Amino acid sequence: MRVAVQKIEGVDAVEVSLNRGIVEIRLKPENGVSLEQVREAIRVNGFTPKEALIRARGTVVEDSGALALALSGREAAFRLAAHPESPGIIEEVWQVRGQEVILEGRVPETARRAEGLPRLEALKLVRVPQAE
């Protein structure tokens, strides 16, 4: 599986722990890798992808009355929701609409494109310093 994921253009490094059932993937800056590409590579190798813990940089936007994270340099986005461990995070993210941020969170294994934007359950907001 490590080799298959490493072959995805934009992947920098892959570490696999079969004992823990975890794949850690580091992406190159300005990559075009989608979560679905990674999940498909995992499926093709006979494994079942589960939730993904991610750290993504993008701009907080409003989408049909809800928040979304439009990923930097890509035509991709996540619909934002609060993770149960961070119940006040959405109010914090509302305050930075229109700004570029880094969000850490969880994408459930059930997030599929057919449902619209995949859901990112936000855990932590990191503000990116704004250029003056």
MARLUM-329624 format. One record per residue (C-alpha): residue number from 1; residue in one letter; z, x negated, y negated. Coordinates in steps of 0.02 Angstrom, whole numbers, plus 32768, in hexadecimal, padded with zeros to 4 digits. Each point is the difference from the previous one (the first is absolute). Layout:
N
n NUM&res A&up Z&east X&north Y;
...
***
This chain:
132
n 1&res M&up 8000&east 8000&north 8000;
n 2&res R&up 8029&east 7F72&north 7F88;
n 3&res V&up 7F4E&east 7FBD&north 800C;
n 4&res A&up 7FB3&east 80AC&north 7FE2;
n 5&res V&up 8069&east 8021&north 7F65;
n 6&res Q&up 7FE4&east 7F4E&north 7FBF;
n 7&res K&up 7F43&east 8020&north 8007;
n 8&res I&up 800C&east 808C&north 7F7E;
n 9&res E&up 7FB9&east 7FBE&north 7F5E;
n 10&res G&up 808D&east 7FEE&north 7F82;
n 11&res V&up 808A&east 7FDB&north 807F;
n 12&res D&up 8059&east 7F5C&north 7FDB;
n 13&res A&up 807C&east 7FF1&north 8090;
n 14&res V&up 803E&east 8066&north 8094;
n 15&res E&up 80A2&east 7FEF&north 8062;
n 16&res V&up 801E&east 806B&north 809B;
n 17&res S&up 80A6&east 801F&north 8057;
n 18&res L&up 7FE2&east 8065&north 809E;
n 19&res N&up 80BB&east 7FFF&north 8027;
n 20&res R&up 8027&east 8059&north 7F5B;
n 21&res G&up 7F5C&east 8062&north 7FFA;
n 22&res I&up 7FD6&east 7FBD&north 7F53;
n 23&res V&up 7F63&east 7FB8&north 7FB2;
n 24&res E&up 8018&east 7FAA&north 7F57;
n 25&res I&up 7F5F&east 7FF0&north 7F9D;
n 26&res R&up 7FED&east 7FA1&north 7F5D;
n 27&res L&up 7F64&east 802A&north 7F9D;
n 28&res K&up 7F9E&east 7F94&north 7F88;
n 29&res P&up 8007&east 8030&north 7F47;
n 30&res E&up 7F79&east 807C&north 7FCC;
n 31&res N&up 7FE0&east 802D&north 80B7;
n 32&res G&up 7FA3&east 809D&north 8037;
n 33&res V&up 8063&east 801F&north 809F;
n 34&res S&up 8031&east 80B4&north 8025;
n 35&res L&up 8094&east 8035&north 8067;
n 36&res E&up 7F89&east 8061&north 806F;
n 37&res Q&up 7F9C&east 7F60&north 8026;
n 38&res V&up 809F&east 7FAC&north 803B;
n 39&res R&up 8037&east 8097&north 8065;
n 40&res E&up 7F54&east 800A&north 8053;
n 41&res A&up 8006&east 7F47&north 8031;
n 42&res I&up 80AB&east 8020&north 804E;
n 43&res R&up 7FC0&east 8099&north 8060;
n 44&res V&up 7F65&east 7FA4&north 8040;
n 45&res N&up 8075&east 7F7E&north 804B;
n 46&res G&up 805F&east 8082&north 8064;
n 47&res F&up 8097&east 8018&north 7F8E;
n 48&res T&up 803C&east 8098&north 7FA0;
n 49&res P&up 801A&east 7FE1&north 7F46;
n 50&res K&up 80A1&east 8046&north 7FB7;
n 51&res E&up 8041&east 8008&north 7F4F;
n 52&res A&up 7FCF&east 7F77&north 7F86;
n 53&res L&up 8074&east 7FAD&north 7F85;
n 54&res I&up 7F96&east 7FC7&north 7F6E;
n 55&res R&up 800A&east 7FAE&north 7F56;
n 56&res A&up 7F6F&east 8039&north 7F92;
n 57&res R&up 7FCB&east 7FDD&north 7F4D;
n 58&res G&up 7FAD&east 8089&north 7F9D;
n 59&res T&up 8006&east 8078&north 7F6F;
n 60&res V&up 806F&east 809B&north 8004;
n 61&res V&up 7F92&east 8098&north 7FDE;
n 62&res E&up 8018&east 80BB&north 8000;
n 63&res D&up 7F97&east 805B&north 8082;
n 64&res S&up 8005&east 80BF&north 8000;
n 65&res G&up 80B3&east 8002&north 7FBD;
n 66&res A&up 803E&east 7F7C&north 8079;
n 67&res L&up 800D&east 7F44&north 7FF4;
n 68&res A&up 7F8A&east 7F86&north 8052;
n 69&res L&up 7FED&east 7F44&north 8006;
n 70&res A&up 7F4B&east 7FCD&north 7FDE;
n 71&res L&up 7FEF&east 7F55&north 8050;
n 72&res S&up 7FC8&east 7F72&north 7F90;
n 73&res G&up 7F4A&east 7FCE&north 8011;
n 74&res R&up 7FDA&east 8087&north 8082;
n 75&res E&up 7FCB&east 80B3&north 8010;
n 76&res A&up 809B&east 802A&north 8066;
n 77&res A&up 80A3&east 8055&north 7FDA;
n 78&res F&up 80A1&east 8040&north 804E;
n 79&res R&up 8055&east 80A6&north 7FD9;
n 80&res L&up 80B4&east 7FD5&north 7FD3;
n 81&res A&up 809D&east 804E&north 8047;
n 82&res A&up 80B5&east 7FC9&north 8002;
n 83&res H&up 8042&east 7FAC&north 809B;
n 84&res P&up 80A7&east 804D&north 8038;
n 85&res E&up 8056&east 7F59&north 7FDC;
n 86&res S&up 7FC4&east 8005&north 7F4A;
n 87&res P&up 8012&east 80B5&north 7FC5;
n 88&res G&up 7FF1&east 7FD9&north 7F44;
n 89&res I&up 7F68&east 7F8F&north 800C;
n 90&res I&up 7F7F&east 8084&north 7FCF;
n 91&res E&up 8058&east 8022&north 7F5A;
n 92&res E&up 7FFE&east 7F45&north 7FE1;
n 93&res V&up 7F46&east 7FF5&north 802A;
n 94&res W&up 7FD7&east 8094&north 7F8D;
n 95&res Q&up 803E&east 7F94&north 7F70;
n 96&res V&up 7F79&east 7F7D&north 8020;
n 97&res R&up 7F67&east 8072&north 800D;
n 98&res G&up 7F66&east 7FA2&north 7FC8;
n 99&res Q&up 8050&east 7F56&north 801E;
n 100&res E&up 7FDB&east 7F7F&north 8085;
n 101&res V&up 8091&east 7FEA&north 8079;
n 102&res I&up 802A&east 7FC0&north 80AD;
n 103&res L&up 8048&east 8081&north 8077;
n 104&res E&up 8052&east 7FDE&north 80A6;
n 105&res G&up 8007&east 808D&north 807C;
n 106&res R&up 7FD8&east 804E&north 80A6;
n 107&res V&up 7F5D&east 8052&north 8038;
n 108&res P&up 8026&east 8074&north 8092;
n 109&res E&up 7F98&east 7FEE&north 809E;
n 110&res T&up 7FBE&east 80B0&north 7FE5;
n 111&res A&up 7FAE&east 7FD7&north 7F58;
n 112&res R&up 7F47&east 8021&north 8017;
n 113&res R&up 7F6D&east 800B&north 7F88;
n 114&res A&up 7FDB&east 80B0&north 803D;
n 115&res E&up 80A2&east 8038&north 7FAA;
n 116&res G&up 7FC2&east 7FBA&north 7F5A;
n 117&res L&up 8055&east 7F67&north 7FBB;
n 118&res P&up 8076&east 7FA8&north 8079;
n 119&res R&up 80B7&east 8016&north 7FD1;
n 120&res L&up 8066&east 7F6B&north 7FC7;
n 121&res E&up 80BB&east 8021&north 8008;
n 122&res A&up 803D&east 7F92&north 7F72;
n 123&res L&up 8098&east 7F93&north 801B;
n 124&res K&up 7FFD&east 7F85&north 7F70;
n 125&res L&up 7FA5&east 7FF3&north 7F59;
n 126&res V&up 7FD8&east 7F56&north 7FB7;
n 127&res R&up 7FBF&east 8003&north 7F4E;
n 128&res V&up 7F71&east 7F8B&north 7FDA;
n 129&res P&up 8012&east 7FAD&north 7F54;
n 130&res Q&up 7F84&east 804F&north 7F87;
n 131&res A&up 7F89&east 7F8C&north 7FA2;
n 132&res E&up 8022&east 7FF7&north 7F45;
***
